[in-house]
């Protein structure tokens, strides 16, 4: 499957498994994986991805990362780009096709998942704000987080094969 510089961007609220799935996709595609929420967390005060005052700096950093790697081997990036306007901004300023994957899960499912993860970056108390900010992507492959990790991975990889081969 590796004959293209794939740029896969996994989005969704915290706790949906973007990083875990992203790392596995990157391994299959033989590209580097980046968790933009962790990598550029210092650019977001209090980790709040809804604050428009700092989001542009964060988006610019993600754009630079993707632009650099799209010219090399491609990459897989997980990030909590929850608003449509921010996804559009990210997509328009990059001269490479982005494959958007939306990791969808209900509030209850994600909250339970976060509580089970030891040392999760964000507490469940901040999850409600993420869901309030979230604007569900319409131009993305939507993956249901209630299915197994293997099914999620297979769904994404089948999508990529159909799209590029």
Secondary structure in CASP SS format (residue, H / E / C, confidence):
PFRMAT SS
TARGET T0000
AUTHOR 0000-0000-0000
METHOD secondary structure of the structure
MODEL  1
X C 1.00
X C 1.00
X C 1.00
X C 1.00
X C 1.00
X C 1.00
X E 1.00
X E 1.00
X E 1.00
X E 1.00
X E 1.00
X C 1.00
X C 1.00
X C 1.00
X C 1.00
X C 1.00
X C 1.00
X H 1.00
X H 1.00
X H 1.00
X H 1.00
X H 1.00
X H 1.00
X H 1.00
X H 1.00
X H 1.00
X H 1.00
X H 1.00
X H 1.00
X C 1.00
X C 1.00
X E 1.00
X E 1.00
X E 1.00
X E 1.00
X H 1.00
X H 1.00
X H 1.00
X H 1.00
X C 1.00
X H 1.00
X H 1.00
X H 1.00
X C 1.00
X H 1.00
X H 1.00
X H 1.00
X C 1.00
X C 1.00
X C 1.00
X C 1.00
X H 1.00
X H 1.00
X H 1.00
X H 1.00
X H 1.00
X H 1.00
X H 1.00
X H 1.00
X H 1.00
X H 1.00
X H 1.00
X H 1.00
X H 1.00
X H 1.00
X H 1.00
X H 1.00
X H 1.00
X H 1.00
X H 1.00
X C 1.00
X C 1.00
X C 1.00
X C 1.00
X E 1.00
X E 1.00
X E 1.00
X E 1.00
X E 1.00
X C 1.00
X C 1.00
X C 1.00
X C 1.00
X H 1.00
X H 1.00
X H 1.00
X H 1.00
X H 1.00
X H 1.00
X H 1.00
X H 1.00
X H 1.00
X C 1.00
X C 1.00
X C 1.00
X C 1.00
X C 1.00
X C 1.00
X E 1.00
X E 1.00
X E 1.00
X E 1.00
X E 1.00
X E 1.00
X C 1.00
X C 1.00
X H 1.00
X H 1.00
X H 1.00
X H 1.00
X H 1.00
X H 1.00
X H 1.00
X H 1.00
X H 1.00
X H 1.00
X C 1.00
X C 1.00
X C 1.00
X C 1.00
X C 1.00
X C 1.00
X C 1.00
X H 1.00
X H 1.00
X H 1.00
X H 1.00
X H 1.00
X H 1.00
X H 1.00
X H 1.00
X H 1.00
X H 1.00
X C 1.00
X C 1.00
X C 1.00
X C 1.00
X C 1.00
X C 1.00
X C 1.00
X E 1.00
X E 1.00
X E 1.00
X E 1.00
X C 1.00
X C 1.00
X C 1.00
X C 1.00
X H 1.00
X H 1.00
X H 1.00
X H 1.00
X H 1.00
X H 1.00
X H 1.00
X H 1.00
X H 1.00
X H 1.00
X H 1.00
X H 1.00
X H 1.00
X H 1.00
X H 1.00
X H 1.00
X C 1.00
END
